Amino acid sequence: QVQLVESGGGLVQAGGSLRLSCAASGRSFNNYAMGWFRQAPGKEREFVAAIKWSGGSTYGVDSVKGRFTISRDNAKNTVYLQMNSLKPEDTAVYYCAADRRPYYNGNDYSPVAMDYWGKGTLVTVSS
């Protein structure tokens, strides 16, 4: 029903930048929040950022605040995560996900709230 495809991951040195993209298809993209999550080996999946259908955004992991920015382009059915000043602790597989709640305008995001997931893109930050 919904397909999400992430891209933009790779290897970068500490202090560098990457922009992740998530292309969506199969649903009314404009009416749902979209989120980014990440998971490091042996760790729980954690909420990084979400952008609401109305355009507002919220961030989860404290360490990314001020460094990461989420945005969306509804005309392209694409959501982005701009990551600046990357640190080795940012190393993880980053997943794009679509909210299961249409027109949700709150700030409660967790993996169980998301309906569809991409396969992930690996970000590796070297020292």
Sequence and secondary structure as in RCSB ss.txt:
>XXXX:A:sequence
QVQLVESGGGLVQAGGSLRLSCAASGRSFNNYAMGWFRQAPGKEREFVAAIKWSGGSTYGVDSVKGRFTISRDNA
KNTVYLQMNSLKPEDTAVYYCAADRRPYYNGNDYSPVAMDYWGKGTLVTVSS
>XXXX:A:secstr
  EEEEE  EEEETT  EEEEEEEESS GGGEEEEEEEE TTS  EEEEEE TTS EEE SGGGTTTEEEEEEGG
GTEEEEEE S  GGG EEEEEEEEEEET  SS   GGGEEEE   EEEEEE 
